[in-house]
Structure formats: C-alpha cells, structure tokens
Amino acid sequence: MTLAGFQTLDIIEEITRLDGSKYKEIGNLLHNGQAEYAVEEGMISEVRILKLNIPHSNSVQQYEQFVNEHFDVPAEVAIDHYQEWTRPPEMDQLVIQILSENKVS
C-alpha cells in the first residue's frame, strides 16, 4: 500500500455505515473516491457529498492536522478496507464547528 501524503481537506460528506447509522466527515476527493469504492464493495452503505470546496478555516486546518497525524491514507482508491476516522470528543466538537461554519446541519 502506498500512502498519499499530507491530506488537504475541502469537502463535507455524509457516510452511512452498514448498520444504517450516519456521520459527517470532513474529507477530500480522494477520501470520497475511497468511500464510493467502499460502497461498491459493501464496506459501507452510502456516501454523499454535502458541500464542496469548503473554506480552509482555522478549524479545518486543526482537523486536517489531526487526520494527518493519526491516520495513514492510502494513495489508491481501490482500498481493501474502509477506515472510519474515529475522533476523540474534542475533534467531534471541531467537526461540529466546521459544519456550523459551513451551514451544514
């Protein structure tokens, strides 16, 4: 597996897990492509882009730093498993802030 390097995050997605529960994620087109592939392969149920080209705010930069420090992102779209970016409570609050800044509920 080749790693993609530093990830710049610029979209908001809604991911539906196999159990039907949903969550919102701050991602990019590579992440979205991997999620779309994961849907096709039955790893998750659905992915939807809610907003493209979100501003690169301080909140987005902080979350971007968290993702890049804690997760290895494959460079390929054809992934062998879907990795949900699990977040501690402070990162959940940061994502809520990003959703609010972008008027996504």
C-alpha positions, 0 to 999 in steps of 0.5 A: 500500500502506498500512502498519499501524503499530507491530506488537504481537506475541502469537502463535507460528506455524509457516510452511512455505515452498514448498520444504517447509522450516519456521520459527517466527515470532513474529507477530500476527493480522494477520501470520497473516491475511497468511500464510493469504492467502499460502497461498491464493495459493501464496506459501507452503505452510502456516501454523499457529498454535502458541500464542496470546496469548503473554506480552509478555516482555522478549524479545518486546518486543526482537523486536517492536522489531526487526520494527518497525524493519526491516520495513514491514507492510502494513495489508491482508491481501490482500498481493501478496507474502509477506515472510519476516522474515529475522533476523540470528543474534542475533534467531534466538537471541531467537526461540529464547528466546521459544519456550523461554519459551513451551514451544514446541519 
